[in-house]
Amino acid sequence: MKNLRFTLLFFLFINTYFCYGQGLIFYSSEYPIGKRTSYNVFEKVHPSFEDYFSIDFDIQLFPVTEIGYILRIKDDDNNNIFNLFYDGRGDNFFKFNEEGNNTLITFKIDKNNLIDKGWFHMRIKFDLVKDIISLNIDGKTISAKEIGLPNKLTPQIVFGKSDYIIDVPSVAIKNLCISNKQKKYDFPLNQTHGNTVLSNKMKEIGYVLNPKWGINNLYHWQYITSLHSNSVAGTNYNKKNRNIYYYNSDSIFIYNISTKTIAIRRFKKSCPVQLILGTNFIDINSDKLYTYEPFNEERKDNEPSVASLDLNSYDWDVLSTVQLPQQLHHHGAFYDSNSKRYTIYGGFGNMSYSNQLYSFNIDSKSWTKNDSVSGNDFPRYFISMKHYRNNAYLFGGMGNQSGDQTVGRKYIYDLHKFDLKSNKITKLWEIKWKGKDNVVPVKQIIMDNEKYFYTLCYSESISDSYLRLYRFSIKTGDYEILGDSIPIHSDKITTNANLYYDEKLHKLIVTVQEFKDDISSQLKIYTLEFPPVTEQQYADFSQKPSHHYIQYIIACVIIILFFSFLLIKYRRNRFLKMLNSNSGNYSISEIVPRPNSIFLFGDFLVKDRHNKDITYMFTNKQRQALCLILYKSNENGISSKLLGNLLWEDKSPEQMKDSRGVIISHLRRILKELDGVELIYDKGNFKITMTPDFYCDYFQCMEIISTDIIENSFMALLSILKRGKFLSYFNQPMFDSAKDSVDSQLIPILLDGISKFFKKKKYIIALRIIDILFNIDPLNEKAFIYQIKSLKSIRQDNEAHIKYHNFTEEYRNSFGEEFSTSLNDI
């Protein structure tokens, strides 16, 4: 019975695990060569295919790096190499090439259409009998004949960076399958971490270098960017063109979710409506944004209250000068494109809560109060609303029965359906809140086929709160929390957040608009892949199968592969012995992130006391501030004036002081998630104090190089540097001196280590150190000469030729002259 229960649970886990596969995302050519993704499909097995075989996978294109090689197929037995090349810059095409010879297939595409689709299918089929290769992209096929294919292929399939092929486009792949009638290898590519790639049968078959597992994007909100306005601004999302609009009276920022580009358009004439709240809606059919202010107590007679913005010409048009009886903060709203009516409900203003319904008719350009609606008897604000088919849904909020603020307020967790035909509101349910703190929802609801709805909720009564994504059952009100959290600073009543869903991109999009003084604001943008997962589901993805099940798999794999291993062992034995003798017992293992840690080498990373990755909680400006303080903490800290001048040189002293105060407050709050570290202000300086519970790779690095370096500490230093260059994620001039200082201390230490290991004939470890040094100084001539000599010493002549070619070409491009030493001279 116990085994049966385990089997059922295991298959439930497998079913859930594969349903949420979001693929492998490639670090492309925008990253350093050593950071780019390389996925060897058959790293640990070497299957051969007769007659035919096909490579099927789903792929997604990103408009970041639009040129490079998606995959290479090598057949070492027949010296054949094929590659698939993508170019999305001009004519937009895929090319399938016989590497070094000619192009076999040119496949022109509509790049924008494929990007809009998100995932699309691709198939490469090798018909070894008919001597045909076919390339199928999104249902269309082009073939090449008479290529000279062998009757049998043992393909080595590598996606991304491969050998000297280093140009990698911005793509993601999932649901990879390589098969013929006799063999089938399925790879969901739905792991959360690790370099070993599992098949759908949980077998370790492939290996990926520098992976970015897409499943993490189903749980962790991705911070995208932030925008700032010194005057009152409004924001909205246009799903038609995937633009986020952030506008004030003078101009509009346009951020495109697909291309990740920002454009700014200044209005020919200022917005005719005086912006107080920046409330607005979009009609995608007419390509117009409508801004409106329900109430302005300082408004002059006949001053515009509603205006439309043409999203093509960016011209304003006044629609109405009528205002409503009171201000309506955080009212609910929805737009019915069929009737061209925009309806708002509830809100707060003048010390009272509203339960009134008002509609604005675009055609008649007039507001009407709907007194005939039945069922709307509870005044409230902070309401989520959504128009869906012939109904509108209203969720949550807070208020009281009398509408008088002085009576006090009550949080409501209920759902109503507004029948737009009968003009009747029906209460579907009300639930008792089980959470520790009361929460309110944002303005927007996302519907899921009248079975569930999604909205964001947060505790608006707490200054530094968190937005969480909730999924509610429309039938019962049962709910669960999905994804991790998004920070929000909600001191001002004008602060707001909103939730959008893009069906084609399969993304949830969140805008968080934080007001500092009810006038200036900052807009932050986040995304999450859809469908999102709960914390428990994400934890299940991160876990490996039962220990006993793993033992069973390992036993089976050992039995099956044992004889294959014996066949190839003799061929590789000599070379492996030579490598082992060269490398000795030395290995450079990358540091495993531990609880209460901050990493400044390689990717910026912060782990809390539970070893949870909380890097997402830091905005870019907060990361800059923290890194400056950490770096200067070895020198007794950084003065508040210098910190302000470095981060906000374009602001006035008063603005600088306010911004610094907000940043420091946020950093202190986030650092409370870690043990052993504290941000203090002492004698005019900000600095970090720490206990042994806290770990920072920068401080350990400085401790190592400040003492006599022995062999063990040198290997520990290499483990730190293996993650990447110091502060590599910042390119602002303010960090140049810090980077130069650290690099100048490390380079001579690494060169000395390379020399020592080379003299001991430990060529493999010398090469590993050289790779680390090249992250710091890619054109270091001493390291390059040691690299060529080491490769020659272990009989890697071809690799030495490739390295020499790449280095000298980069040297010529950088210095405008030829490298003076020939390969033979080295």
C-alpha positions in Angstrom: 0.0 0.0 0.0 2.9 2.3 0.8 4.5 1.7 -2.5 1.2 2.2 -4.3 0.8 5.6 -2.5 4.3 6.6 -3.5 3.7 5.6 -7.1 0.5 7.7 -7.3 2.2 10.7 -5.7 5.2 10.3 -8.0 3.1 10.3 -11.1 1.0 13.3 -9.8 4.3 15.1 -9.3 5.5 14.1 -12.8 2.3 15.3 -14.4 2.4 18.6 -12.6 6.1 18.9 -13.3 5.8 18.6 -17.0 2.6 20.7 -17.3 4.6 23.8 -16.4 7.6 23.4 -18.6 8.9 26.8 -19.6 12.1 25.8 -21.3 15.7 26.8 -21.4 16.5 30.4 -22.0 19.8 31.2 -23.6 22.3 33.8 -22.5 23.1 35.3 -25.9 25.8 37.4 -27.5 24.9 40.4 -25.3 26.8 38.6 -22.5 30.5 37.8 -22.3 31.6 34.7 -24.3 32.2 32.8 -21.1 28.6 33.5 -19.9 26.8 32.4 -23.0 24.7 29.2 -22.9 25.8 26.0 -24.5 23.6 22.9 -24.4 25.0 19.5 -25.4 22.0 17.3 -25.9 23.9 14.0 -25.9 26.7 14.7 -23.4 26.3 11.4 -21.6 24.9 9.1 -24.3 25.9 8.7 -28.0 22.9 7.3 -29.9 23.1 6.4 -33.6 20.2 6.7 -36.0 19.6 4.8 -39.2 17.2 5.5 -42.1 16.0 8.9 -40.6 15.7 10.9 -37.4 14.0 14.3 -36.6 14.8 17.0 -34.1 11.6 18.6 -32.8 11.4 21.5 -30.4 9.3 24.6 -29.5 11.2 27.9 -29.8 10.7 31.5 -28.7 12.5 34.5 -30.2 13.4 37.6 -28.2 14.3 40.9 -29.9 17.5 41.4 -28.0 20.2 39.7 -30.0 18.8 38.9 -33.4 21.7 37.1 -35.0 23.5 33.8 -34.2 23.6 30.1 -34.4 20.7 28.2 -32.8 22.2 24.7 -33.0 24.9 22.6 -34.6 24.7 18.9 -35.6 28.1 17.2 -35.8 28.7 13.7 -37.1 32.3 12.9 -36.1 32.3 9.6 -37.9 31.6 11.2 -41.3 33.1 14.7 -40.7 29.7 16.3 -41.4 28.7 19.5 -39.5 25.4 21.3 -40.0 24.1 24.4 -38.3 20.9 26.5 -38.1 21.6 30.2 -38.3 19.1 33.0 -37.4 19.2 36.6 -38.7 16.3 38.8 -37.6 17.9 42.2 -38.5 16.9 42.8 -42.2 15.2 40.3 -44.4 14.5 38.0 -41.4 15.5 34.4 -42.2 16.7 31.1 -40.9 19.5 29.4 -42.8 20.3 25.7 -42.5 24.0 25.3 -43.6 26.5 22.6 -44.2 29.1 24.2 -42.1 32.1 25.5 -44.1 30.5 24.5 -47.5 27.2 26.1 -48.4 23.7 27.1 -47.4 21.2 24.2 -48.0 18.0 26.0 -46.9 17.0 29.6 -46.7 13.8 30.1 -44.8 12.4 33.7 -44.9 10.1 34.5 -42.0 7.8 37.2 -40.6 9.9 37.8 -37.5 7.3 40.1 -35.8 4.6 37.5 -36.3 6.7 34.8 -34.7 7.6 37.0 -31.8 4.0 37.9 -31.3 3.1 34.2 -31.2 5.5 33.5 -28.4 6.3 29.8 -28.7 6.2 28.1 -32.2 7.3 24.7 -33.4 10.4 23.8 -35.4 11.4 20.5 -36.9 14.6 19.4 -38.6 14.3 16.0 -40.3 17.2 14.0 -41.8 16.0 11.4 -44.3 19.2 9.3 -44.6 17.7 6.9 -47.2 16.3 9.6 -49.6 19.2 12.0 -48.9 16.9 14.8 -47.9 17.0 17.4 -45.1 13.7 19.2 -44.3 13.2 22.3 -42.1 9.7 22.9 -40.8 9.0 26.2 -39.1 5.6 27.0 -37.7 3.9 24.5 -40.0 5.7 25.4 -43.3 8.4 23.1 -44.8 11.4 23.6 -47.1 13.7 20.8 -48.1 17.1 20.2 -49.6 18.1 17.2 -51.6 21.2 15.3 -52.8 23.4 16.4 -49.9 25.4 13.2 -49.6 24.1 12.0 -46.2 25.4 8.7 -44.8 23.1 5.8 -44.1 23.8 6.1 -40.4 24.4 9.2 -38.2 25.7 9.5 -34.6 24.8 13.2 -34.1 26.3 15.4 -31.5 23.7 18.1 -31.1 24.6 21.4 -29.4 22.3 24.4 -29.0 23.9 27.8 -28.5 27.6 28.3 -28.1 29.6 25.4 -29.6 33.4 25.2 -30.0 34.5 28.3 -32.0 30.8 29.2 -32.8 30.2 31.8 -30.2 27.4 34.0 -31.8 24.2 33.1 -29.8 20.8 34.7 -30.5 18.2 35.5 -27.8 16.0 32.5 -27.8 14.4 29.9 -25.6 13.6 26.3 -26.3 11.4 23.6 -24.7 9.8 20.2 -25.4 12.8 18.9 -27.3 12.4 15.5 -28.9 15.0 13.6 -31.0 13.5 10.4 -32.5 12.9 7.8 -35.2 10.9 4.6 -35.2 13.3 2.8 -33.0 14.5 5.5 -30.6 13.0 8.5 -28.9 14.6 11.0 -26.5 12.3 13.6 -24.9 13.5 16.6 -22.9 10.8 18.8 -21.4 13.5 21.3 -20.3 11.5 22.3 -17.3 14.1 22.2 -14.5 14.6 24.9 -12.0 18.3 24.6 -11.6 21.4 22.5 -12.4 23.6 21.8 -15.4 22.7 18.2 -16.0 19.7 17.9 -18.3 17.1 15.2 -17.5 14.9 13.4 -20.0 11.2 12.9 -19.4 12.2 9.6 -17.8 14.4 11.4 -15.3 17.6 10.1 -16.9 20.7 12.3 -17.0 21.6 12.6 -20.6 22.6 16.2 -21.5 24.7 19.0 -20.1 24.1 22.7 -20.3 26.6 25.4 -19.5 25.2 28.8 -18.2 21.5 27.8 -18.2 18.6 30.1 -17.4 15.7 27.8 -16.6 12.4 29.3 -17.6 10.4 27.6 -14.9 11.8 30.1 -12.5 9.9 32.8 -14.5 6.6 31.1 -13.4 7.4 31.9 -9.7 9.8 34.8 -9.6 8.5 38.2 -10.8 11.0 39.7 -13.2 11.8 43.3 -12.5 12.0 45.0 -16.0 12.6 48.7 -15.6 11.5 51.9 -13.9 10.4 55.3 -15.2 10.1 58.7 -13.3 7.9 61.7 -13.7 8.3 65.0 -11.7 4.7 65.9 -12.3 1.4 63.9 -11.8 1.3 61.0 -14.2 -1.0 58.2 -15.3 -0.2 54.7 -16.7 -1.9 52.0 -18.7 -1.1 48.9 -20.8 -2.1 48.6 -24.5 -2.3 44.9 -25.3 -2.7 45.7 -29.0 0.9 46.9 -29.4 2.3 45.8 -26.0 3.1 49.3 -25.0 3.0 50.5 -21.4 2.1 54.2 -21.4 3.3 56.6 -18.7 2.1 60.1 -19.4 2.0 63.5 -17.7 0.8 66.8 -18.9 3.8 67.4 -21.2 4.9 64.1 -22.6 4.4 60.3 -22.7 6.9 57.5 -22.1 6.3 54.4 -24.2 7.8 51.1 -23.0 7.4 48.1 -25.3 7.2 44.8 -23.4 8.3 42.8 -26.5 11.3 44.8 -27.7 12.2 46.3 -24.2 12.6 49.7 -25.8 11.6 53.1 -24.4 10.4 56.0 -26.5 9.4 59.5 -25.4 7.0 61.7 -27.2 6.4 65.4 -26.2 2.9 66.7 -26.8 2.5 69.5 -29.3 0.0 70.9 -26.8 -0.2 70.0 -23.1 -2.8 67.7 -21.8 -5.9 69.9 -21.4 -7.0 68.1 -18.2 -5.2 69.1 -15.0 -3.9 65.7 -13.8 -4.8 65.0 -10.1 -5.0 61.2 -10.0 -4.0 60.3 -13.6 -7.0 57.9 -14.0 -7.5 56.7 -17.5 -8.6 53.9 -19.9 -7.7 52.8 -23.4 -9.9 52.0 -26.4 -7.8 49.7 -28.6 -10.3 49.9 -31.4 -9.8 53.6 -31.9 -6.2 53.7 -30.7 -7.0 56.3 -28.0 -6.2 56.8 -24.4 -8.8 58.7 -22.3 -7.7 60.6 -19.3 -10.3 61.8 -16.7 -10.4 63.5 -13.3 -13.6 62.8 -11.4 -13.2 65.8 -9.1 -10.9 68.8 -8.7 -11.8 71.3 -5.9 -9.6 74.0 -7.4 -11.1 73.5 -10.9 -12.1 76.6 -12.8 -15.5 76.8 -14.7 -15.5 74.9 -18.0 -12.1 73.5 -17.3 -11.7 70.1 -19.1 -12.3 67.0 -17.1 -12.1 64.3 -19.8 -9.8 64.3 -22.9 -8.6 61.7 -25.4 -5.1 61.2 -26.7 -4.6 59.9 -30.2 -1.9 57.2 -29.8 -0.7 57.7 -33.3 -0.4 61.5 -33.6 -0.3 62.2 -29.8 -2.8 65.0 -30.2 -5.2 65.8 -27.4 -9.0 66.3 -27.8 -11.3 67.7 -25.1 -14.4 65.6 -24.6 -16.1 67.0 -21.4 -15.9 69.8 -18.8 -18.3 68.1 -16.4 -17.0 66.8 -13.1 -18.5 64.4 -10.5 -19.8 65.5 -7.1 -16.8 64.2 -5.1 -13.2 62.9 -5.4 -13.1 59.1 -5.9 -9.8 57.7 -4.9 -9.2 54.0 -5.8 -12.6 53.5 -7.5 -13.3 50.4 -9.5 -13.7 50.7 -13.3 -14.2 48.8 -16.5 -14.6 49.6 -20.2 -17.2 48.0 -22.5 -15.9 48.4 -26.0 -19.2 47.3 -27.6 -21.3 50.1 -26.0 -18.3 52.4 -25.8 -19.1 53.1 -22.2 -16.6 53.4 -19.3 -18.1 52.7 -15.9 -16.7 53.5 -12.5 -17.9 52.3 -9.1 -17.2 53.3 -5.5 -14.2 55.3 -4.4 -13.2 57.5 -1.5 -13.2 61.3 -1.1 -14.5 64.1 1.2 -14.4 61.8 4.2 -16.9 59.4 2.7 -17.1 56.1 0.8 -19.1 55.9 -2.4 -21.4 53.2 -3.7 -22.5 55.1 -6.9 -22.1 53.9 -10.5 -21.2 56.5 -13.1 -20.7 55.8 -16.8 -19.0 57.9 -19.5 -20.3 57.5 -23.0 -17.6 58.2 -25.6 -20.1 58.9 -28.4 -22.2 61.4 -26.4 -19.2 62.7 -24.5 -21.3 62.7 -21.2 -21.3 61.3 -17.7 -24.5 59.6 -16.4 -25.3 58.4 -12.9 -26.9 54.9 -12.9 -29.5 55.0 -10.1 -31.5 52.0 -11.4 -28.8 49.4 -10.5 -29.9 47.0 -7.7 -27.6 45.2 -5.3 -24.8 47.8 -4.9 -25.5 48.7 -1.2 -22.1 48.7 0.4 -20.0 51.9 -0.1 -16.3 51.0 -0.6 -13.0 51.8 -2.3 -10.0 49.7 -3.4 -12.2 47.6 -5.7 -11.1 45.2 -8.5 -13.4 45.2 -11.5 -13.4 43.5 -14.9 -15.8 43.5 -17.9 -16.1 40.0 -19.2 -18.6 39.0 -22.0 -22.0 40.4 -21.0 -21.1 40.9 -17.3 -18.8 42.8 -15.1 -17.3 41.4 -11.9 -16.6 43.4 -8.7 -14.2 42.1 -6.0 -13.3 43.2 -2.5 -12.4 46.6 -1.1 -13.0 48.3 2.2 -15.6 50.8 3.6 -18.7 50.6 5.7 -22.4 50.4 5.4 -23.1 54.1 6.2 -20.4 55.5 3.8 -19.1 57.8 6.6 -15.4 57.5 7.1 -15.6 58.5 10.8 -17.6 55.3 11.5 -14.5 53.3 10.7 -13.9 50.8 7.9 -14.3 47.1 7.2 -12.3 45.0 4.8 -14.6 43.1 2.5 -13.7 39.9 0.6 -16.7 39.3 -1.7 -17.5 38.9 -5.4 -20.4 40.4 -7.2 -21.6 39.9 -10.8 -23.0 42.9 -12.6 -25.4 41.8 -15.4 -25.1 44.6 -17.9 -28.4 43.7 -19.6 -30.6 43.5 -16.6 -28.7 46.2 -14.7 -28.6 44.0 -11.6 -25.7 43.2 -9.3 -25.7 39.8 -7.7 -23.5 38.7 -4.8 -21.8 35.4 -5.6 -20.0 34.9 -2.3 -18.3 36.4 0.7 -15.4 34.7 2.5 -13.8 35.0 5.8 -10.2 36.2 5.4 -7.6 33.7 6.6 -4.5 35.8 6.1 -2.4 37.3 8.9 -3.0 40.9 7.6 -6.0 42.4 5.8 -5.4 43.2 2.2 -7.0 45.2 -0.6 -6.9 44.4 -4.3 -5.6 46.5 -7.2 -8.0 47.9 -9.8 -7.8 45.1 -12.4 -9.1 41.5 -12.4 -7.8 38.9 -14.9 -10.5 36.4 -15.8 -9.8 32.7 -16.6 -12.9 31.4 -18.5 -15.3 32.2 -15.7 -13.7 29.5 -13.5 -11.0 31.6 -11.8 -9.9 35.2 -11.6 -6.5 36.7 -10.7 -5.7 39.9 -8.9 -3.0 41.5 -6.8 -3.5 42.2 -3.2 -1.5 44.1 -0.6 -1.7 45.6 2.9 -2.2 49.3 2.1 -2.0 50.3 5.7 1.7 49.3 5.9 4.2 51.8 4.4 6.5 49.1 3.0 4.2 46.3 1.9 4.2 43.5 -0.7 2.0 42.7 -3.6 1.0 39.1 -3.9 -0.9 37.4 -6.8 -4.1 35.6 -5.8 -6.2 33.2 -7.8 -9.8 32.9 -6.6 -12.4 30.4 -7.6 -15.4 32.3 -9.1 -17.7 29.6 -7.8 -16.6 29.2 -4.2 -14.1 32.0 -3.3 -11.4 29.5 -2.5 -8.0 31.0 -3.2 -4.3 30.4 -3.4 -1.2 32.6 -3.6 0.9 32.3 -6.7 4.5 33.5 -7.4 6.7 35.4 -5.0 6.1 39.0 -3.9 6.6 42.5 -5.3 7.6 45.4 -2.9 5.4 48.5 -2.8 5.8 51.7 -0.8 2.2 52.9 -0.1 2.6 56.0 2.1 0.5 58.1 -0.3 -3.1 57.5 -1.2 -2.2 58.2 -4.9 0.1 55.2 -5.0 -1.4 52.4 -7.1 -0.6 49.1 -8.8 -2.3 47.3 -11.7 -2.3 43.9 -13.3 -2.5 43.0 -17.0 -2.4 39.8 -19.0 -1.0 39.5 -22.5 -2.5 36.4 -24.1 0.0 36.2 -27.0 3.1 36.6 -24.8 1.6 34.5 -22.0 2.8 37.0 -19.5 1.3 38.8 -16.5 2.4 42.4 -16.4 2.4 44.6 -13.3 2.9 48.3 -13.0 3.6 49.8 -9.6 3.3 53.6 -9.4 4.7 55.0 -6.2 4.1 58.6 -5.4 6.5 60.5 -3.2 4.5 63.6 -2.6 1.2 63.1 -4.5 2.9 64.9 -7.5 6.1 63.1 -8.6 6.1 59.4 -9.0 8.1 56.4 -10.1 6.7 53.6 -12.3 8.2 50.1 -11.9 7.4 47.3 -14.3 7.4 43.6 -13.5 6.4 40.4 -15.5 5.6 36.8 -14.7 5.2 33.9 -17.1 1.7 32.4 -17.3 0.4 30.1 -15.8 2.1 31.0 -12.5 2.8 28.4 -9.8 2.4 28.3 -6.0 5.3 28.3 -3.6 4.7 24.6 -3.0 4.6 23.7 -6.7 7.8 25.6 -7.2 9.4 23.8 -4.3 8.3 20.5 -5.8 10.0 21.4 -9.1 13.2 22.2 -7.3 13.2 18.8 -5.5 14.6 15.6 -7.0 12.5 12.4 -7.0 12.5 10.1 -4.0 15.9 8.8 -2.9 14.8 5.2 -3.5 13.6 6.1 -6.9 16.9 7.7 -7.8 18.7 4.6 -6.7 16.5 2.5 -8.9 17.2 4.8 -11.9 20.9 4.8 -11.2 21.0 1.0 -11.0 19.1 0.7 -14.3 21.3 3.3 -16.0 24.5 1.6 -14.8 23.4 -1.8 -16.1 22.3 -0.4 -19.5 25.3 1.8 -20.1 28.0 -0.4 -18.6 28.8 -2.2 -21.8 28.7 0.9 -23.9 31.1 2.5 -21.5 33.5 -0.4 -21.9 33.5 0.0 -25.7 34.5 3.6 -25.6 36.7 3.5 -22.5 39.8 2.2 -24.3 39.7 5.0 -26.9 39.5 7.7 -24.3 41.6 6.1 -21.6 45.0 7.5 -22.7 43.7 11.0 -23.1 41.9 10.9 -19.8 45.0 9.7 -18.0 47.0 12.5 -19.4 44.3 15.0 -18.4 44.2 13.6 -14.9 48.0 13.7 -14.5 48.0 17.3 -15.7 45.2 18.4 -13.4 46.3 16.5 -10.3 43.8 16.8 -7.5 42.9 20.4 -8.2 39.4 21.5 -9.2 37.8 24.9 -9.2 34.3 24.5 -7.8 32.0 27.5 -8.0 30.8 28.7 -4.5 27.4 27.3 -3.7 25.2 30.2 -2.5 24.5 29.9 1.2 22.0 31.5 3.5 22.7 35.1 4.6 25.0 35.9 1.7 25.6 38.7 -0.9 27.7 38.1 -4.0 29.3 40.9 -6.0 31.4 38.8 -8.4 29.4 37.6 -11.4 25.7 38.0 -11.2 24.5 40.1 -8.3 22.9 37.7 -5.8 21.4 37.9 -2.4 20.2 35.0 -0.3 18.1 35.4 2.9 18.3 33.4 6.1 16.2 30.7 4.5 18.5 30.5 1.5 15.8 32.0 -0.7 16.9 34.2 -3.6 15.7 37.7 -2.8 17.7 39.6 -5.5 14.4 40.6 -7.1 13.6 42.8 -4.1 16.4 45.3 -5.0 15.8 47.9 -7.6 18.7 48.9 -9.8 19.3 52.0 -7.8 19.2 50.1 -4.5 21.8 47.6 -5.9 24.0 50.5 -6.9 23.8 52.0 -3.4 24.4 48.7 -1.6 27.4 47.8 -3.7 28.9 51.3 -3.1 28.4 50.9 0.6 29.8 47.3 0.7 32.9 48.4 -1.3 33.6 51.4 0.9 32.9 49.5 4.1 36.5 48.3 4.0 37.5 52.0 4.2 35.2 52.9 7.1 32.2 53.5 4.9 31.0 56.1 2.4 29.8 59.6 3.3 26.2 60.5 2.8 27.3 63.4 0.6 29.4 61.2 -1.7 26.7 58.6 -1.9 24.2 61.2 -3.0 26.5 62.8 -5.5 27.3 59.5 -7.1 23.7 58.3 -7.4 21.8 61.5 -8.0 24.2 64.0 -9.5 21.3 65.5 -11.5 19.2 66.3 -8.5 19.0 69.3 -6.1 20.4 68.8 -2.6 16.9 68.6 -1.2 15.8 66.0 -3.8 19.1 64.1 -3.2 18.5 64.0 0.5 14.9 62.6 0.1 16.0 60.0 -2.5 18.9 58.9 -0.3 16.6 58.5 2.7 14.2 56.3 0.8 16.9 54.1 -0.6 18.6 53.6 2.8 15.2 52.8 4.4 14.5 50.2 1.7 18.0 48.7 2.1 17.6 48.4 5.8 14.2 46.7 5.4 15.5 44.2 2.9 18.7 43.4 4.9 16.5 42.4 7.8 15.8 39.3 5.8 19.5 38.3 6.5 21.2 37.4 9.7 24.6 38.8 10.7 24.5 42.0 8.6 23.4 45.6 9.3 23.5 48.9 7.5 24.5 51.6 10.0 25.3 55.3 9.9 28.3 56.3 11.9 30.2 59.6 12.0 28.7 60.8 8.8 29.3 57.5 6.9 27.1 54.7 5.8 28.8 51.3 6.2 28.0 47.6 6.6 28.7 45.8 9.9 28.7 42.0 10.0 29.1 38.9 12.1 30.4 35.4 11.0 26.8 34.4 10.1 27.0 36.7 7.1 29.0 36.0 3.9 30.1 38.3 1.1 32.4 37.1 -1.6 34.0 40.5 -1.9 35.1 40.6 1.7 36.4 37.1 1.6 38.4 38.0 -1.6 39.9 41.0 0.1 40.8 38.9 3.1 42.6 36.3 1.0 44.7 38.8 -1.1 45.6 40.8 1.9 47.5 37.9 3.5 50.2 35.5 2.3 48.4 33.3 -0.3 48.9 29.6 0.2 47.7 26.9 -2.1 44.4 26.3 -0.3 43.5 30.0 -0.1 44.4 30.4 -3.8 41.9 27.7 -4.7 39.3 29.5 -2.5 40.0 32.7 -4.4 39.5 30.9 -7.8 36.1 29.6 -6.5 35.1 33.2 -5.9 36.4 34.5 -9.3 34.8 31.7 -11.2 31.4 33.4 -10.8 32.6 36.2 -12.9 34.1 39.7 -12.9 33.7 42.1 -9.9 30.5 44.3 -10.3 30.2 43.0 -13.9 26.5 44.0 -14.0 27.3 47.7 -13.6 28.7 49.8 -16.4 28.2 53.3 -14.8 31.4 55.4 -14.4 30.9 55.6 -10.7 32.1 51.9 -10.4 35.1 52.2 -12.6 37.6 53.0 -9.9 36.3 50.1 -7.7 36.6 47.7 -10.6 40.0 48.9 -11.6 41.2 48.6 -8.0 40.1 45.1 -7.5 41.2 44.0 -11.0 44.7 45.5 -10.5 45.1 43.4 -7.3 43.9 40.2 -8.8 45.8 40.1 -12.2 49.3 39.7 -10.8 48.1 37.0 -8.3 46.4 35.1 -11.1 49.4 35.4 -13.4 51.7 34.1 -10.7 49.3 31.1 -10.1 49.3 30.3 -13.9 53.1 30.4 -14.0 53.4 28.1 -11.0 50.9 25.5 -12.2 52.4 25.6 -15.7 55.9 24.9 -14.4 54.5 22.0 -12.4 53.0 20.7 -15.7 49.5 21.1 -14.3 48.2 22.4 -17.6 44.5 21.8 -17.1 44.4 23.9 -13.9 46.5 26.5 -15.6 44.0 26.7 -18.4 41.1 27.1 -15.9 42.9 30.0 -14.2 43.6 31.6 -17.6 39.8 31.5 -18.4 39.1 33.2 -15.1 41.8 35.9 -15.8 40.3 36.5 -19.2 37.0 37.5 -17.6 39.0 40.4 -16.0 41.5 41.1 -18.8 40.5 39.4 -22.1 43.6 40.7 -23.9 46.3 39.9 -21.3 49.3 38.8 -23.5 51.1 36.8 -20.8 48.0 34.7 -20.0 47.4 34.2 -23.7 50.9 32.8 -24.3 50.5 30.5 -21.4 47.1 29.4 -22.8 48.6 28.5 -26.2 51.6 26.7 -24.6 49.3 24.7 -22.3 47.0 23.7 -25.1 50.0 22.5 -27.1 51.3 20.6 -24.2 48.0 18.5 -23.9 47.9 18.0 -27.7 45.0 20.4 -28.3 46.5 21.8 -31.5 43.2 22.6 -33.2 41.9 24.4 -30.1 45.2 26.3 -29.9 44.7 27.5 -33.5 41.2 28.6 -32.8 42.3 30.5 -29.6 45.1 32.1 -31.5 42.8 33.3 -34.3 40.2 34.7 -31.9 42.7 36.5 -29.7 44.7 38.1 -32.6 41.5 39.2 -34.3 40.2 40.8 -31.1 43.7 42.3 -30.5 43.6 43.9 -34.0 40.1 45.2 -33.5 41.0 46.7 -30.1 44.4 48.2 -30.8 44.4 48.7 -34.6 47.5 46.7 -35.2 48.6 43.1 -35.6 49.7 40.9 -32.7 53.5 40.7 -33.0 54.1 37.1 -32.0 53.3 34.2 -34.4 51.8 30.9 -33.4 55.0 29.1 -34.3 57.1 31.5 -32.2 54.9 30.8 -29.1 
